[in-house]
Amino acid sequence: MAVDLLALVIGFVVGGLAVGIAVEVMGRGRAQERRTTKLTTGWRIRELQDPVLVARDVLEVDVPEGTRIYASGVVEPGLFRTCKVQQVPPVRAEFAFDEKQGRALLFLAGVRPGALGLLTVDPEIVSRLGTEARTLMDRAGDYVERLVLSEVPGRNGIVVETQGDVQDVLPFRERFMIRLQDGDAVLGVLVDKDPSGLREQRIQVRGRVDRDRTGYAVIEASDIRVVH
């Protein structure tokens, strides 16, 4: 009788332990199913197959070729050769996403190497970010950096808008060069038509930054307006 009672107690204990383990394993499985986000500093935009990147500034970060970039700040000049870059109003969040892949990266401290990011496959978050991106796309325009004249050198390949006083106009290889000055900064502006009438005027120039044959920065003007 005592032996039968002992066997019964052991049976209850072993059975209860098995049920506990089963419940724990099932709980872990459900927790893994619910884990749709991960905090990481080792994120890579290349993890996304067809990325769209929304950011303030995009500098010194590895961005794969073909990425569509919508920025409200400054973009690394080299990216204009490999990515489609457009300018948007100030962004409310910085993120990259691939809607078809159903993945997104939320940048918690800006788009910069080593910064903390949130990798997510949560369908609602990815969808919400897609809606945010499309809202900005509807308001996107050509990328233009508005800089003071001294900031223009080094922005090769970028369309800029700047101002200065016309100090002189010189013939330049079947074209004309405006000698533009603002404070201590001096820069050449290349135009096709004779701009002699602009001498001693203050002008606003829009154009792409390039280098002449001697290596100096110049602006290939696309639009010039007198500032009154």
Order of alpha helices (4+ residues) and beta strands (2+ residues): alpha-beta-beta-beta-beta-beta-beta-beta-alpha-beta-beta-beta-beta-beta-beta
